[in-house]
Amino acid sequence: QVQLVESGGGLVQAGGSLRLSCSASERTFSFYAMGWFRQAPEKEREFVAAIDWSGRSKYYADSVKGRFTISRDNAKKAVYLQMNTLKPEETAVYYCAAPSRGTYPGPLPREYDYWGQGTQVTVSS
């Protein structure tokens, strides 16, 4: 069982930056691909970014390409999401998630087996 804990959320002005972190309990963390999702009130959970087990392959939603960067440190059992030029419509709870595989399973939440509790990101206009 992989336990995930997000941190780094908060309140930021539009155009600002935040860096989210996700720490994993599982010693075999490096075997898993990792993803970030977000969910705004009354909206479906949506894919933001993902990274394969090695960190060499990265995937992004079109809406965040060029502004967000996903990375990982397998030695620290952590994955990060650097978010730049944030927009008010990106206010949401951000979740990290892991599929039971090392390669990218796609952008659908149902393909991910383990989830953190989420961290709130609020972007003020």
C-alpha positions in Angstrom: 0.0 0.0 0.0 1.4 3.3 -1.1 0.7 6.3 1.2 1.0 9.7 -0.4 1.1 13.1 1.4 0.9 16.4 -0.5 2.2 19.7 0.8 2.9 23.1 -0.5 -0.5 24.4 -1.3 -1.7 27.9 -0.3 -2.9 31.2 -1.5 -1.1 33.0 -4.3 -1.9 35.9 -6.6 -2.6 35.4 -10.2 0.7 35.2 -12.1 2.4 33.8 -9.1 4.1 30.5 -8.4 3.8 27.5 -6.1 5.7 24.3 -5.7 3.8 21.3 -4.6 5.4 18.3 -3.0 4.2 14.7 -2.6 6.0 12.3 -0.3 5.5 8.6 -0.4 5.8 6.0 2.3 6.6 3.1 0.0 10.2 2.0 -0.2 9.6 0.8 -3.8 8.5 4.3 -4.8 10.9 4.3 -7.7 8.9 1.5 -9.3 5.9 3.7 -9.7 4.9 6.4 -12.2 3.4 9.4 -10.5 0.7 11.9 -11.4 -0.8 15.1 -10.3 -4.6 15.9 -10.6 -6.8 18.7 -9.5 -10.4 19.1 -8.7 -12.3 22.4 -8.4 -15.6 22.7 -6.6 -18.4 21.0 -8.6 -16.0 19.9 -11.3 -14.6 16.5 -12.2 -11.1 15.6 -11.2 -8.7 16.4 -14.0 -5.3 15.4 -15.1 -2.5 17.9 -14.7 0.8 16.1 -15.2 2.6 12.7 -14.9 6.0 11.3 -14.8 7.3 7.8 -15.4 9.3 5.8 -12.8 12.7 7.0 -14.2 11.8 10.7 -14.5 12.7 10.7 -18.1 9.2 10.8 -19.6 6.8 13.6 -18.6 3.3 14.3 -19.6 1.2 17.4 -19.3 -2.4 18.6 -19.8 -2.5 21.1 -22.7 -3.7 23.8 -20.3 -0.5 23.7 -18.2 2.2 23.0 -20.8 5.0 25.6 -20.6 3.9 26.7 -17.1 4.0 23.6 -14.9 6.9 21.2 -14.4 6.7 17.8 -12.8 9.8 16.2 -11.4 10.8 13.5 -8.9 13.5 12.5 -6.6 13.5 8.7 -6.1 16.1 8.9 -3.3 13.8 11.1 -1.3 10.6 9.2 -2.4 9.1 12.5 -3.6 7.4 14.0 -6.6 7.1 17.7 -7.2 4.9 20.1 -9.3 6.3 23.5 -10.0 3.5 25.8 -11.0 4.2 29.1 -12.6 2.0 31.9 -14.0 -1.0 30.6 -12.0 -4.5 31.6 -13.0 -7.6 32.1 -10.9 -9.4 29.3 -12.7 -6.7 26.9 -11.4 -8.0 27.2 -7.9 -8.6 23.6 -6.8 -7.5 20.8 -4.5 -4.4 19.2 -6.0 -3.8 15.5 -5.6 -0.8 13.3 -6.3 -1.5 9.8 -7.3 0.3 6.6 -8.3 -0.7 3.8 -10.6 0.4 0.2 -9.9 3.0 0.5 -12.7 6.1 2.3 -13.6 4.9 3.7 -17.0 2.4 6.4 -17.7 -1.1 4.8 -17.6 -2.8 7.8 -19.2 -4.8 10.8 -17.9 -7.8 9.1 -16.5 -8.1 9.1 -12.7 -9.4 5.5 -12.7 -6.0 4.3 -13.9 -4.4 5.5 -10.6 -4.6 3.2 -7.6 -3.2 5.3 -4.8 -4.1 8.9 -3.8 -3.1 11.5 -1.4 -5.5 13.6 0.7 -5.0 16.7 -1.5 -3.6 20.2 -0.9 -5.6 23.3 -1.6 -4.3 25.8 -4.1 -6.1 29.1 -4.2 -5.2 31.7 -6.9 -6.6 35.2 -6.3 -7.3 37.6 -9.1 
